[in-house]
Amino acid sequence: MSTDSLLQSTPRGLYCQAGDFFVDPAQPVERAVITHAHSDHARRGCRHYLAAADGEALLRSRMLPEADFQFLRYSEEIQVRGVTVSLHPAGHMLGSAQVRLEHRGRVAVVTGDYKLGRDPTCPSWEAIRCHLFVTESTFGLPVYRWESEASAMDAVNRWWRDSQDAGKCCVLYGYAIGKSQRLLAGLDDTIGPIYTHGAVEKGIEAYRESGVKLPPTKYVGSIEGKHDFRGGLVLAVPSAHGTTWLRRFGRISTAMASGWMAVRGSRRRRSVDRGFVISDHVDWPSLLEAVELCDPEMVWVTHGYAATVARYLVESGRQAAVIDSRQRVEGEEDAPADKGASQP
């Protein structure tokens, strides 16, 4: 069996015919292997799910109570109708996994969403040698290059201190699950109190239940009566921007944490005071590095600037093709405004 027949791109998502299961299916199926807990990858309604044990609390908090799960430790192997399946760290968020499939000596790896480098809230991405490598390309252009985790969070903490000196409350926007917890882990809580939007707090609870150590927070909804938020920082979801919910905080300074902040004009379109280039996806150099480290015979590129990445890889001497994984974006970081994607 060739690698291409081991894994197929179908209208319902990536399908392994030999094992009769889908990876991150786009609609309910009998058997699904899930790369992480974001709803554009972990959809409700499947009969059986396989996922990484690190993400159990997050997945159970987001799926139906009757969902049937099997959880694997990273690198643990199981046999599914003759296909060896294992899950490996993707570095995207807590519980995120790359799916390694092996059958008759051929290996395919589906990365899901992933990033290289350090993240204090989850294990780092691991390179897996394979014949077929399936990669996202959300930020698959040379303009997208991330600075280090430490440098990015130093900039966030400086902004918080400066806003505090000005008598303001900071409001920092990031996606509710994954991004907000990563931001929280990098905040200097000696500066002042940290408050949370309700959607963010739910994610924090799941992270803490999973054993991730995070600074103390206070859920905004639990505060009764008048409260002085000056000098504090609020972690909120992007959809809260411009709403009446912000009035309770008095004078505020707003910021967005996203890979899209690397592009001139993105901060202006978001109408925020500051933009921090912090992404949970691979940037251009990391994507190319991942391909080199995994050294596949074929690269399938999806979700984002797939045509650009595939063309570059072909011109560099690799075999590459664009596929449609039928993924629908979930979070603010998953699609730029000028690509016409829906913004939940």
C-alpha positions as CSV (number, residue, x, y, z in Angstrom):
1,M,0.0,0.0,0.0
2,S,1.4,3.4,-0.9
3,T,1.3,6.3,1.5
4,D,-1.3,8.1,-0.5
5,S,-3.7,5.2,-0.1
6,L,-2.9,5.0,3.6
7,L,-4.4,8.5,4.0
8,Q,-6.9,10.2,1.7
9,S,-8.4,13.7,1.5
10,T,-12.2,13.4,1.4
11,P,-15.2,15.8,1.8
12,R,-15.5,14.5,5.3
13,G,-11.9,15.0,6.2
14,L,-8.7,13.0,6.2
15,Y,-9.5,9.3,5.9
16,C,-7.4,6.2,6.7
17,Q,-9.1,3.5,4.6
18,A,-7.0,0.7,6.1
19,G,-8.0,1.6,9.6
20,D,-11.5,2.9,8.7
21,F,-11.2,6.1,10.7
22,F,-10.9,9.9,10.1
23,V,-8.5,12.4,11.5
24,D,-10.2,15.6,12.6
25,P,-13.3,14.9,10.5
26,A,-15.4,17.8,9.2
27,Q,-18.7,16.1,10.2
28,P,-19.8,13.3,12.5
29,V,-18.3,9.9,11.6
30,E,-18.1,6.4,13.3
31,R,-14.4,6.7,14.4
32,A,-12.4,9.9,14.8
33,V,-8.8,10.6,15.8
34,I,-8.7,14.1,17.2
35,T,-5.6,16.3,17.2
36,H,-6.8,18.9,19.8
37,A,-9.8,20.4,21.5
38,H,-10.6,23.4,19.2
39,S,-14.0,22.8,17.7
40,D,-12.8,23.0,14.1
41,H,-10.9,19.8,14.9
42,A,-12.9,18.2,17.6
43,R,-16.5,18.1,16.3
44,R,-19.4,16.8,18.3
45,G,-21.5,13.8,17.1
46,C,-18.9,11.2,16.3
47,R,-19.5,7.7,17.8
48,H,-15.9,7.0,19.0
49,Y,-13.0,9.4,19.6
50,L,-9.3,8.8,20.1
51,A,-7.2,11.7,21.5
52,A,-4.2,12.5,23.7
53,A,-4.6,12.0,27.4
54,D,-3.2,15.5,28.2
55,G,-6.3,17.0,26.6
56,E,-8.9,14.9,28.4
57,A,-10.2,17.7,30.7
58,L,-10.5,20.2,27.8
59,L,-12.2,17.7,25.5
60,R,-14.7,16.5,28.0
61,S,-15.5,20.1,28.9
62,R,-16.4,20.9,25.3
63,M,-18.0,17.7,24.0
64,L,-21.3,16.0,24.8
65,P,-21.4,14.1,28.1
66,E,-22.1,10.8,26.3
67,A,-19.1,11.2,24.0
68,D,-17.1,7.9,23.9
69,F,-13.4,8.6,24.3
70,Q,-10.2,6.6,24.3
71,F,-7.2,8.5,25.5
72,L,-3.5,7.7,24.7
73,R,-0.3,8.9,26.4
74,Y,2.1,10.5,24.0
75,S,4.0,7.9,22.0
76,E,1.8,5.0,23.2
77,E,0.8,2.8,20.2
78,I,-2.4,1.0,19.5
79,Q,-3.5,-1.2,16.6
80,V,-6.6,-0.2,14.6
81,R,-7.4,-2.8,12.0
82,G,-3.7,-3.4,11.3
83,V,-2.7,0.3,11.3
84,T,-0.4,1.3,14.1
85,V,-1.6,4.6,15.5
86,S,0.3,6.9,18.0
87,L,0.0,10.5,19.1
88,H,2.9,12.8,19.6
89,P,3.2,16.4,20.9
90,A,2.3,19.2,18.5
91,G,3.1,22.2,20.7
92,H,-0.1,24.0,19.7
93,M,-1.9,23.9,23.0
94,L,-2.6,21.6,25.9
95,G,-3.4,18.1,24.6
96,S,-2.5,18.9,21.0
97,A,-1.1,15.9,19.1
98,Q,0.3,14.9,15.8
99,V,-1.2,11.6,14.5
100,R,1.3,9.0,13.3
101,L,0.0,6.2,11.2
102,E,2.0,3.2,10.1
103,H,0.9,0.4,7.8
104,R,3.0,-2.1,5.8
105,G,6.2,-0.1,6.4
106,R,4.7,3.2,5.3
107,V,4.3,6.2,7.7
108,A,2.0,9.2,7.5
109,V,2.0,12.1,10.0
110,V,-0.9,14.5,10.4
111,T,0.3,17.5,12.4
112,G,-3.1,19.2,13.0
113,D,-2.2,22.7,14.2
114,Y,1.3,22.9,15.6
115,K,4.2,25.2,16.5
116,L,7.9,24.8,17.2
117,G,9.5,26.4,20.2
118,R,8.7,26.6,23.9
119,D,5.3,26.9,25.4
120,P,5.0,26.7,29.2
121,T,1.5,25.2,29.0
122,C,2.2,22.1,26.8
123,P,4.9,19.7,25.6
124,S,7.0,20.9,22.6
125,W,6.5,19.7,19.1
126,E,8.5,16.6,18.1
127,A,9.9,15.8,14.7
128,I,8.7,12.4,13.3
129,R,10.4,10.9,10.2
130,C,7.7,9.9,7.8
131,H,6.8,9.2,4.1
132,L,3.8,11.6,4.1
133,F,3.7,14.8,6.1
134,V,0.5,16.8,6.4
135,T,1.0,20.4,7.5
136,E,-1.1,23.4,8.0
137,S,0.0,26.7,6.4
138,T,-2.0,29.3,8.4
139,F,1.0,31.6,8.4
140,G,2.7,30.2,5.3
141,L,4.3,33.4,4.0
142,P,7.9,34.7,4.6
143,V,6.5,37.8,6.3
144,Y,5.4,35.7,9.3
145,R,8.3,35.2,11.7
146,W,7.9,34.9,15.4
147,E,10.1,36.3,18.1
148,S,10.9,34.2,21.2
149,E,8.4,33.4,23.9
150,A,10.4,35.4,26.4
151,S,10.7,38.5,24.3
152,A,7.0,38.5,23.4
153,M,5.8,38.2,26.9
154,D,8.4,40.8,28.1
155,A,6.7,43.3,25.7
156,V,3.2,42.4,27.1
157,N,4.4,42.9,30.7
158,R,6.0,46.2,29.9
159,W,2.7,47.4,28.3
160,W,0.9,46.3,31.5
161,R,3.3,48.3,33.7
162,D,3.1,51.4,31.5
163,S,-0.8,51.2,31.5
164,Q,-0.8,50.8,35.2
165,D,1.4,53.9,35.7
166,A,-1.2,55.8,33.6
167,G,-4.0,54.7,35.9
168,K,-5.6,52.3,33.3
169,C,-6.8,48.7,33.2
170,C,-5.4,46.5,30.5
171,V,-7.6,44.3,28.4
172,L,-5.7,41.6,26.5
173,Y,-7.5,39.7,23.8
174,G,-6.7,36.1,22.9
175,Y,-8.6,33.0,21.9
176,A,-10.4,31.4,24.9
177,I,-8.8,28.0,24.8
178,G,-5.0,27.7,24.3
179,K,-3.9,31.2,23.6
180,S,-5.3,32.8,26.8
181,Q,-3.8,30.2,29.0
182,R,-0.4,30.6,27.3
183,L,-0.6,34.3,27.8
184,L,-1.6,33.8,31.5
185,A,1.5,31.6,32.0
186,G,3.8,34.3,30.8
187,L,2.2,37.2,32.8
188,D,4.0,38.7,35.7
189,D,1.4,38.6,38.4
190,T,3.5,40.7,40.7
191,I,2.4,43.7,38.6
192,G,-1.2,43.5,39.6
193,P,-4.4,41.4,39.7
194,I,-5.4,39.3,36.7
195,Y,-9.1,39.1,35.8
196,T,-10.8,36.8,33.3
197,H,-13.7,36.7,30.9
198,G,-16.0,33.8,31.5
199,A,-15.0,31.9,28.4
200,V,-11.3,32.2,29.3
201,E,-11.9,31.1,32.9
202,K,-13.5,27.9,31.7
203,G,-10.3,27.1,29.8
204,I,-8.2,28.0,32.7
205,E,-10.1,25.6,35.0
206,A,-9.5,22.8,32.5
207,Y,-5.8,23.6,32.3
208,R,-5.5,23.6,36.1
209,E,-7.4,20.4,36.4
210,S,-4.8,18.9,34.0
211,G,-1.9,19.9,36.2
212,V,-0.8,23.1,34.4
213,K,0.4,25.7,36.9
214,L,-0.9,29.2,36.2
215,P,-1.0,32.5,38.1
216,P,-4.1,33.2,40.2
217,T,-7.0,34.8,38.4
218,K,-10.4,36.4,39.3
219,Y,-13.4,35.7,37.2
220,V,-15.0,39.1,36.3
221,G,-18.5,37.7,36.7
222,S,-17.9,36.8,40.3
223,I,-17.2,40.3,41.4
224,E,-20.3,42.0,42.9
225,G,-20.9,45.7,43.2
226,K,-18.4,48.4,42.2
227,H,-14.8,47.4,41.8
228,D,-11.6,49.4,41.0
229,F,-9.9,47.6,38.1
230,R,-7.1,50.2,37.7
231,G,-3.7,48.6,37.4
232,G,-5.1,45.1,36.7
233,L,-5.2,43.1,33.5
234,V,-8.2,41.4,32.0
235,L,-7.8,38.3,29.7
236,A,-10.8,38.4,27.3
237,V,-11.9,36.9,24.0
238,P,-11.8,39.1,20.9
239,S,-15.6,39.1,20.6
240,A,-15.8,41.2,23.8
241,H,-14.0,44.2,22.1
242,G,-16.3,47.2,21.5
243,T,-19.1,45.8,23.7
244,T,-20.7,47.3,26.8
245,W,-19.0,44.6,28.9
246,L,-15.9,46.8,28.8
247,R,-17.5,49.7,30.6
248,R,-17.1,48.2,34.0
249,F,-13.3,48.5,33.7
250,G,-13.1,52.3,33.4
251,R,-10.2,53.7,31.5
252,I,-8.6,50.9,29.5
253,S,-5.8,50.1,27.2
254,T,-6.6,47.2,24.8
255,A,-4.3,44.8,23.0
256,M,-4.6,41.8,20.7
257,A,-2.2,38.8,20.8
258,S,-2.2,37.1,17.4
259,G,0.1,36.1,14.6
260,W,-1.8,38.5,12.4
261,M,-0.3,41.4,14.3
262,A,2.8,40.9,12.3
263,V,1.1,42.5,9.3
264,R,0.9,46.2,9.0
265,G,-2.7,47.4,9.4
266,S,-4.0,44.4,11.4
267,R,-4.0,46.3,14.6
268,R,-5.8,49.2,13.0
269,R,-8.5,46.8,11.6
270,R,-8.9,45.4,15.1
271,S,-9.1,48.9,16.6
272,V,-6.9,48.0,19.5
273,D,-4.2,50.1,21.1
274,R,-1.4,47.5,20.9
275,G,-0.7,44.4,18.9
276,F,1.5,41.5,20.1
277,V,2.8,39.0,17.7
278,I,2.1,35.8,19.6
279,S,0.9,32.8,17.7
280,D,0.2,29.1,18.4
281,H,0.9,28.1,14.8
282,V,4.2,27.6,12.9
283,D,5.7,30.6,11.2
284,W,7.4,30.5,7.8
285,P,10.9,29.4,8.9
286,S,9.5,26.9,11.5
287,L,7.2,25.3,8.8
288,L,10.2,24.8,6.5
289,E,12.3,23.5,9.4
290,A,9.6,21.0,10.3
291,V,9.6,19.7,6.8
292,E,13.4,19.3,6.8
293,L,13.4,17.5,10.1
294,C,10.6,15.1,9.2
295,D,12.1,14.6,5.7
296,P,9.0,13.2,4.0
297,E,8.7,11.9,0.4
298,M,5.5,13.9,0.0
299,V,4.1,17.0,1.8
300,W,0.4,17.7,1.8
301,V,-0.4,21.4,2.6
302,T,-3.7,22.6,3.9
303,H,-5.5,25.4,5.7
304,G,-4.0,28.9,4.9
305,Y,-1.4,29.8,2.3
306,A,-1.3,26.2,1.0
307,A,-0.6,27.0,-2.6
308,T,2.3,29.3,-1.7
309,V,3.9,26.8,0.6
310,A,3.4,23.8,-1.8
311,R,4.9,25.8,-4.7
312,Y,8.0,26.8,-2.6
313,L,8.6,23.2,-1.6
314,V,8.3,22.0,-5.2
315,E,10.7,24.6,-6.3
316,S,13.1,23.5,-3.5
317,G,13.1,20.0,-4.9
318,R,10.4,18.3,-2.7
319,Q,7.1,16.7,-3.7
320,A,4.2,18.7,-2.4
321,A,0.5,19.1,-3.1
322,V,-2.4,21.2,-1.8
323,I,-5.3,19.4,-0.2
324,D,-8.6,20.5,1.2
325,S,-8.9,19.1,4.7
326,R,-12.4,20.7,5.0
327,Q,-11.5,22.5,8.2
328,R,-13.6,25.4,9.2
329,V,-11.9,28.1,11.3
330,E,-12.8,28.5,14.9
331,G,-10.7,31.2,16.5
332,E,-9.6,34.8,15.8
333,E,-6.2,33.7,14.8
334,D,-7.3,31.1,12.3
335,A,-8.0,33.3,9.3
336,P,-7.1,36.8,8.2
337,A,-9.9,39.3,7.6
338,D,-8.9,39.9,4.0
339,K,-9.4,36.2,3.2
340,G,-13.1,36.4,3.8
341,A,-13.3,33.8,6.5
342,S,-16.1,33.8,9.0
343,Q,-15.3,35.3,12.4
344,P,-17.2,33.7,15.2
